[in-house]
Amino acid sequence: MMAEPLMVGTCGWEHAVWVDQFYPAELPEDWRFCYYSNNLRSVLVPGSILGTATRPPVTQWMEDSDPAFRFILELPPVLSSPLEHDQCERELDSFFQLVQPLLPRTAGLLWRLAPQTPVLLDWFEHLLNQLTRAEPLCVDLMSPAWRVPAVLAAVERQGAGVTWHCAREEAPPPGGKLMVAMAPVADARTVRGWIEKLAQWQGYRQDARSGLYFEPSGQSAKAAQEARLIAELMGV
């Protein structure tokens, strides 16, 4: 038995295609998160939501979920581009002030580095150090240019994890305290295999956490519900 249960959810919950497929047609839009949190036990909050000019209702999200619910917070896009250290600190302060109400139920952070982001090790390791001091971190190295020994060594030094893209990678990369697995909708046998591999990854250390998050599609909420059931039947 893992110390922490496997987290299962989706990337965001504001998807129009879910109406009539997951959300009842008559459900008001501002009730959607409450409905989501009653049916799924974790969510990956997209950085696009946390980086908008309009302040998201994070306090309401806490009120609409129970203490066992878990958030993974993706950093806003501005923090995925190289910044001077001073500006980096300001953006980080702004981010943590925004999400402070969510931190008691936050399992970790996801930092995505887009393919076009230049590989600047000084900026990367500076921000990596700041983030891992605050919360467990998983880094999504979306370009092969980022998957080089110097970058991977920096990730290992700071104790971060590397995102697992289930459909194109055989197994979760080793290391870190947090594993965020990104998954498409798939058949039950495939999903069970992913869950088994996440349980194996998480079992290597007592304080590790892992989550399986389905990429946005019309069927992703249903897929997450089925995956949660599979995980519960497996005892993870």
C-alpha positions as CSV (number, residue, x, y, z in Angstrom):
1,M,0.0,0.0,0.0
2,M,1.3,3.4,-1.0
3,A,1.6,6.1,1.7
4,E,-0.4,8.5,-0.5
5,P,-3.1,7.3,-2.8
6,L,-2.6,7.7,-6.5
7,M,-4.1,10.9,-7.7
8,V,-6.4,10.7,-10.8
9,G,-8.0,13.6,-12.6
10,T,-8.0,15.7,-15.7
11,C,-6.2,18.8,-17.0
12,G,-8.7,21.5,-16.0
13,W,-12.4,21.2,-15.7
14,E,-13.8,24.0,-17.8
15,H,-14.4,22.1,-21.0
16,A,-17.6,23.0,-23.0
17,V,-17.6,19.5,-24.6
18,W,-18.3,18.0,-21.2
19,V,-21.8,19.5,-21.0
20,D,-24.2,16.6,-21.3
21,Q,-21.3,14.1,-21.3
22,F,-20.1,14.9,-17.7
23,Y,-21.9,18.0,-16.5
24,P,-25.7,18.0,-16.6
25,A,-26.9,20.5,-19.1
26,E,-28.8,22.5,-16.4
27,L,-25.8,22.8,-14.1
28,P,-24.7,26.5,-13.8
29,E,-21.2,27.2,-14.9
30,D,-20.1,28.4,-11.5
31,W,-21.1,25.1,-10.0
32,R,-18.9,23.0,-12.3
33,F,-15.8,22.8,-10.0
34,C,-18.0,21.7,-7.1
35,Y,-19.5,19.0,-9.3
36,Y,-16.0,18.0,-10.6
37,S,-14.6,17.8,-7.1
38,N,-17.4,15.5,-5.9
39,N,-16.8,13.1,-8.8
40,L,-13.0,13.2,-9.2
41,R,-10.5,13.6,-6.4
42,S,-7.7,15.6,-8.0
43,V,-7.2,18.2,-10.8
44,L,-4.3,19.7,-12.7
45,V,-5.0,23.4,-12.7
46,P,-3.8,24.8,-16.1
47,G,-1.2,27.6,-16.0
48,S,-3.4,29.5,-18.4
49,I,-6.0,29.9,-15.7
50,L,-3.5,30.9,-13.0
51,G,-1.7,33.4,-15.4
52,T,-4.7,35.4,-16.6
53,A,-5.4,39.0,-15.7
54,T,-8.7,38.0,-14.1
55,R,-8.0,36.6,-10.6
56,P,-9.4,33.0,-10.5
57,P,-11.7,32.2,-7.5
58,V,-9.1,30.1,-5.6
59,T,-10.8,30.6,-2.3
60,Q,-14.1,29.3,-3.7
61,W,-12.3,26.2,-5.1
62,M,-11.2,25.4,-1.5
63,E,-14.8,25.9,-0.3
64,D,-16.1,23.6,-3.1
65,S,-13.7,20.7,-2.3
66,D,-13.1,18.6,0.8
67,P,-9.8,18.1,2.7
68,A,-8.9,15.0,0.7
69,F,-9.1,16.7,-2.7
70,R,-5.7,17.4,-4.2
71,F,-4.5,20.1,-6.6
72,I,-1.5,20.1,-9.0
73,L,-0.7,23.6,-10.0
74,E,0.8,24.4,-13.3
75,L,3.0,27.5,-13.4
76,P,1.7,30.3,-15.5
77,P,3.3,30.7,-19.0
78,V,5.3,33.7,-18.0
79,L,7.5,31.5,-15.8
80,S,8.2,29.2,-18.7
81,S,10.3,31.8,-20.5
82,P,13.8,33.0,-19.4
83,L,13.6,36.0,-17.0
84,E,16.1,38.1,-15.1
85,H,16.4,36.9,-11.5
86,D,14.6,40.0,-10.1
87,Q,11.7,39.6,-12.5
88,C,11.6,35.9,-11.8
89,E,11.3,36.6,-8.1
90,R,8.5,39.1,-8.6
91,E,6.5,36.6,-10.8
92,L,7.0,33.8,-8.3
93,D,5.9,36.0,-5.4
94,S,2.8,37.0,-7.4
95,F,2.0,33.3,-8.2
96,F,2.4,32.1,-4.6
97,Q,0.3,35.0,-3.3
98,L,-2.4,34.0,-5.7
99,V,-2.4,30.2,-4.9
100,Q,-1.8,30.6,-1.1
101,P,-5.3,29.5,-0.2
102,L,-4.9,26.3,-2.2
103,L,-1.6,25.2,-0.7
104,P,-3.0,23.1,2.1
105,R,-4.5,20.8,-0.6
106,T,-1.8,21.2,-3.1
107,A,0.2,18.0,-3.9
108,G,2.8,19.8,-6.0
109,L,3.7,22.0,-8.9
110,L,4.1,21.3,-12.6
111,W,6.6,23.4,-14.6
112,R,6.2,23.1,-18.4
113,L,9.1,24.2,-20.6
114,A,7.8,24.7,-24.2
115,P,9.8,23.4,-27.1
116,Q,10.6,27.0,-28.2
117,T,12.1,27.9,-24.8
118,P,15.9,28.3,-25.1
119,V,18.0,26.1,-22.9
120,L,19.6,28.6,-20.4
121,L,21.0,26.6,-17.5
122,D,21.5,29.5,-15.1
123,W,17.9,30.7,-15.3
124,F,16.6,27.1,-15.3
125,E,18.5,26.1,-12.1
126,H,17.8,29.3,-10.3
127,L,14.0,28.9,-10.7
128,L,14.2,25.2,-10.1
129,N,15.9,25.9,-6.8
130,Q,13.2,28.4,-5.8
131,L,10.4,26.1,-6.7
132,T,11.6,22.9,-5.0
133,R,12.1,24.8,-1.8
134,A,8.3,25.6,-1.8
135,E,6.5,22.4,-3.0
136,P,7.2,19.1,-4.7
137,L,7.9,19.8,-8.3
138,C,7.6,17.9,-11.6
139,V,9.2,19.4,-14.8
140,D,7.8,18.8,-18.3
141,L,10.8,18.9,-20.6
142,M,8.8,19.1,-23.8
143,S,11.7,19.4,-26.3
144,P,14.6,17.0,-26.8
145,A,16.8,20.0,-26.5
146,W,16.0,20.1,-22.8
147,R,16.6,16.4,-22.2
148,V,20.4,16.7,-22.1
149,P,22.7,15.6,-19.3
150,A,23.3,19.0,-17.8
151,V,19.5,19.7,-17.5
152,L,18.7,16.3,-16.1
153,A,21.6,16.6,-13.6
154,A,20.1,19.9,-12.4
155,V,16.7,18.3,-12.0
156,E,18.2,15.4,-10.0
157,R,20.2,17.8,-7.8
158,Q,17.1,19.7,-6.9
159,G,15.0,16.6,-6.2
160,A,12.4,17.3,-8.9
161,G,10.6,14.7,-11.1
162,V,10.2,14.6,-14.9
163,T,6.8,14.4,-16.4
164,W,5.8,11.0,-17.9
165,H,3.9,11.1,-21.2
166,C,2.2,7.7,-21.0
167,A,1.4,7.3,-24.7
168,R,4.9,7.7,-26.0
169,E,7.2,6.7,-23.1
170,E,7.6,3.3,-21.7
171,A,7.8,4.1,-18.0
172,P,8.0,7.1,-15.6
173,P,11.4,8.7,-15.5
174,P,13.1,7.8,-12.2
175,G,13.8,10.3,-9.4
176,G,12.0,13.1,-7.6
177,K,9.1,13.3,-5.1
178,L,6.4,14.1,-7.6
179,M,5.4,12.3,-10.8
180,V,2.8,13.9,-13.1
181,A,1.7,11.5,-15.8
182,M,-0.1,12.9,-18.8
183,A,-2.4,10.5,-20.6
184,P,-4.8,10.4,-23.5
185,V,-8.1,8.4,-23.3
186,A,-7.3,4.7,-23.6
187,D,-8.8,1.3,-23.0
188,A,-9.0,-0.2,-19.5
189,R,-6.1,-2.6,-20.0
190,T,-3.7,0.2,-21.1
191,V,-4.8,2.4,-18.2
192,R,-4.3,-0.4,-15.7
193,G,-0.7,-0.8,-17.0
194,W,-0.1,2.9,-16.5
195,I,-1.4,2.7,-13.0
196,E,0.8,-0.3,-12.2
197,K,3.9,1.6,-13.4
198,L,2.9,4.7,-11.4
199,A,2.5,2.6,-8.3
200,Q,5.9,1.0,-8.8
201,W,7.4,4.5,-9.2
202,Q,5.8,5.8,-6.1
203,G,6.8,2.8,-4.1
204,Y,10.4,3.6,-4.2
205,R,10.2,6.3,-1.5
206,Q,7.8,6.9,1.4
207,D,7.1,10.6,0.6
208,A,6.6,10.3,-3.1
209,R,3.3,11.3,-4.8
210,S,2.1,10.5,-8.3
211,G,-0.9,11.4,-10.4
212,L,-2.5,10.4,-13.7
213,Y,-4.1,13.3,-15.5
214,F,-6.1,12.9,-18.7
215,E,-5.5,15.4,-21.5
216,P,-8.6,17.5,-22.5
217,S,-11.1,15.7,-24.7
218,G,-14.8,15.0,-24.7
219,Q,-14.2,11.7,-22.9
220,S,-11.4,12.7,-20.5
221,A,-13.7,13.1,-17.4
222,K,-15.2,9.7,-18.0
223,A,-11.8,8.2,-18.5
224,A,-10.6,9.7,-15.2
225,Q,-13.6,8.2,-13.4
226,E,-12.9,4.8,-14.8
227,A,-9.2,5.1,-14.0
228,R,-10.0,6.0,-10.4
229,L,-12.2,2.9,-10.1
230,I,-9.4,0.7,-11.5
231,A,-6.9,2.3,-9.0
232,E,-9.2,1.7,-6.1
233,L,-9.8,-2.0,-7.1
234,M,-6.0,-2.3,-7.3
235,G,-5.6,-0.8,-3.8
236,V,-3.6,2.2,-5.0
